[in-house]
């Protein structure tokens, strides 16, 4: 094709404390066609912050928001999605916190995120959800309650929610749809299934949710696009110098897309739908 296709990364992380940081990530991404990045909060301890401390949660959010601003300043449209990963719940329980105390803490963290969203400094809550590893049923129940609260708050704000979940295909989607129905979410497309497996794509789209497919996992995008192009893609980049090859970095998405175009897995219309149209609909940004 004659031009560089527009590249959007729906879900990635940058680490201004230990990693390349937002400015360098943005420069590399922009050089390879990057026009949009959804910047999602890391774990507290990734930034040398303390789990269980709401003041440090506030610092986490402010660092995420500032990172999105820096990326925007480098010419890549960027939005901040802030919240606490379900691993935070597990870590607190492991240190002796009771379930009720953890629940109350997670609610306060979501309320704090809502304040930033109301001020227009962030656009969504995330990533919240359930651990993707085996945990007890009491932890799953707690995390479902946190998901329900996050969706309730986001519904009133018109915000997106990035959900971290196990990758159990239709069963995972069904469990989220039940919570979405209970909450009465009107714009289901703003419920984003982060790191969605191919088995989550068809049931997710059929129920109005937005699967966010990791483009770096071997064969998964190819399988996902056969089911629907009403998806977005993500790097899930973690900006951790100790794990440089853990996931695809944003600036490698272009080479992956070009490979898919050459193989005929996707065409230019597919790329425009995934990388531009869906992103504009979700976040209210404009590609130009």
HELIX and SHEET records of a PDB file:
HELIX    1   1 UNK A   22  UNK A   31  1                                  10    
HELIX    2   2 UNK A   44  UNK A   47  5                                   4    
HELIX    3   3 UNK A   54  UNK A   73  1                                  20    
HELIX    4   4 UNK A   86  UNK A   94  1                                   9    
HELIX    5   5 UNK A   99  UNK A  118  1                                  20    
HELIX    6   6 UNK A  137  UNK A  157  1                                  21    
HELIX    7   7 UNK A  170  UNK A  183  1                                  14    
HELIX    8   8 UNK A  188  UNK A  190  5                                   3    
HELIX    9   9 UNK A  198  UNK A  206  1                                   9    
HELIX   10  10 UNK A  220  UNK A  227  1                                   8    
HELIX   11  11 UNK A  241  UNK A  243  5                                   3    
HELIX   12  12 UNK A  250  UNK A  252  5                                   3    
HELIX   13  13 UNK A  253  UNK A  263  1                                  11    
HELIX   14  14 UNK A  268  UNK A  272  1                                   5    
HELIX   15  15 UNK A  273  UNK A  277  3                                   5    
HELIX   16  16 UNK A  278  UNK A  283  1                                   6    
SHEET    1   A 8 UNK A   7  UNK A  12  0                                        
SHEET    2   A 8 UNK A  34  UNK A  40  1                                        
SHEET    3   A 8 UNK A  77  UNK A  82  1                                        
SHEET    4   A 8 UNK A 124  UNK A 129  1                                        
SHEET    5   A 8 UNK A 160  UNK A 164  1                                        
SHEET    6   A 8 UNK A 191  UNK A 193  1                                        
SHEET    7   A 8 UNK A 210  UNK A 214  1                                        
SHEET    8   A 8 UNK A 232  UNK A 234  1                                        
END                                                                             
